[in-house]
Amino acid sequence: MDGVPRAGTDNPARIRRTRGGSASNVAAFASSLGTPVRFIGRVGDDPIGEALVRELTMAGVDARVQRQGRTGTIVLLVDGSGERTMYPDRAAAAELADVPDSWISGAAAVHLSAYSLDGPSRPVLHQASAIAHAEGTILTIDASSIALIDAIGPATFADLIRALQPTYLFANGTEADRGSLRELAGPCTTVVVKNGMEPTEVHFAGNRSATVRVPAVDEVRDTTGAGDAFAAGFLSAVLDNAEVVAAVEAGHDLARRVLTEPGAALTMTADETGAVRD
């Protein structure tokens, strides 16, 4: 939408309806890079849920979903600078539970959204963490939201992340500051802090750190999904045996492409179309 919202009257806007959700964005973006991907989640037992699963499947994602209740929706307001404000109604997405171990087991990497730390889906994250550690799998977590950290409480949020022992933790600068997340870097966990167009920080064990320059973007149309694209690019690179700094650069490259398009979208080039790796 253009300008400052005016209460009590019309606010002209261009409205787009697209598939979304942080974890499904990561899955679709990673699949677009040729990475085999399995998505685990819950949608409503309704036509919207069916459409979301169909879109993920068409994107080359192995969608393992529960269907019950109504499908969640997020309303995003995007201002002239491309920054977005979100109004989530998670509905069925917040009620993921009783996931079969077989849905999680056998993955080369497991990526978790911290949104599920707040609500009945928390045990699923602990289940996924336990399976990942038992199988020697890469485990990543996205801190997801400053509002989430505030709702849980910064100290409690950090304790929950610490208990899951991710291999990599992704956060933006505000999230990292609010939850003291840089301090979680240690022998088990590398913390990656994104700072918009400023250099990305990488914090390793032993107080070691590095910074990675972010390539310039000519025009930022919409920041929606950029963090999810970063996670997908990073993970796909790590699974191709890239070092951490190279993986950050791969995350930057994919996020940069998403920033120039409306919504959490990624236009495929002719060479990329259908390039899903076996």
C-alpha positions, 0 to 999 in steps of 0.5 A, spaced: 500 500 500 502 507 498 503 512 504 500 512 511 494 508 513 488 512 514 483 510 519 476 510 518 476 511 510 479 507 504 486 505 503 487 504 496 492 497 495 494 492 490 492 485 493 495 479 492 493 472 494 499 467 494 501 460 498 505 462 504 508 460 511 515 460 513 517 453 513 513 452 506 517 458 503 523 455 505 521 448 502 519 451 495 525 455 495 530 449 496 526 445 491 527 450 486 535 450 487 534 442 486 534 440 493 530 434 494 525 437 500 520 434 504 515 439 508 511 437 514 505 441 517 498 442 518 493 445 514 485 445 514 480 440 512 478 445 506 479 447 499 484 452 501 488 447 504 488 442 498 490 448 494 496 449 498 498 442 498 497 442 491 502 448 490 507 445 494 507 438 490 507 442 483 513 446 486 517 439 487 516 438 494 514 432 498 508 434 502 507 430 508 501 434 512 495 433 517 488 436 515 484 438 520 480 445 522 481 451 518 487 453 514 491 459 517 492 465 513 497 471 514 495 478 512 501 482 510 501 490 509 507 492 505 509 499 505 513 503 499 520 501 502 518 494 501 518 493 509 512 488 511 507 488 517 504 481 518 497 479 521 498 472 522 492 467 524 495 461 524 489 456 525 491 449 523 498 451 522 499 452 530 496 445 532 501 440 528 502 434 533 503 427 533 507 427 527 510 420 525 517 419 526 518 416 519 516 423 516 522 426 520 527 420 519 532 420 514 533 427 512 540 430 511 538 436 514 532 438 518 529 446 518 525 448 524 521 454 524 521 457 532 513 459 531 512 452 533 515 454 540 509 458 542 503 453 542 501 445 542 506 444 536 512 445 541 513 437 542 514 436 535 520 441 535 523 437 540 521 430 537 525 433 530 531 435 534 531 428 538 531 424 531 536 429 528 541 428 533 540 421 533 541 420 526 547 426 525 543 430 521 544 438 520 539 441 524 537 449 523 532 453 527 529 460 524 528 465 530 522 467 526 519 473 530 521 479 535 513 478 537 514 471 538 520 472 542 517 477 546 511 473 547 515 467 550 520 471 554 527 473 551 530 468 557 525 463 556 526 463 548 533 462 549 533 456 553 528 453 549 533 454 543 539 452 547 535 445 549 534 444 541 541 444 540 541 447 533 547 446 528 545 453 525 541 458 528 538 464 524 536 470 526 535 478 524 539 483 528 533 485 532 531 478 534 538 477 536 539 483 540 532 482 544 533 474 545 541 475 546 541 470 541 549 471 539 551 468 546 548 461 544 554 460 539 558 454 542 561 447 540 554 445 537 551 451 534 553 457 529 549 463 530 548 467 523 545 474 524 542 478 518 542 485 518 538 487 512 543 490 507 549 491 512 554 485 513 551 478 516 554 476 522 557 469 523 558 467 530 562 460 532 564 457 538 570 460 542 568 467 541 570 467 533 566 471 528 566 473 521 562 478 517 559 477 510 558 483 505 551 483 502 550 484 495 547 491 493 539 490 491 537 495 485 530 496 488 527 492 494 519 491 492 517 486 498 521 483 504 516 478 505 520 471 504 527 474 504 529 470 510 526 464 508 530 464 501 536 465 505 535 459 509 533 455 503 540 458 499 544 457 505 541 449 507 542 447 499 549 450 499 551 446 506 548 440 503 553 441 497 558 441 502 559 449 502 563 452 508 559 457 512 561 463 509 560 460 502 553 458 504 551 465 507 553 468 500 548 463 497 543 465 502 544 472 500 544 470 492 537 467 493 534 472 498 536 478 493 532 475 488 526 474 492 527 482 494 525 484 487 519 481 487 512 481 490 510 476 495 515 470 497 516 469 490 521 467 485 521 467 478 524 461 475 529 462 469 528 457 463 534 454 465 532 453 472 525 450 470 524 443 472 531 442 475 529 438 481 535 434 483 534 426 485 
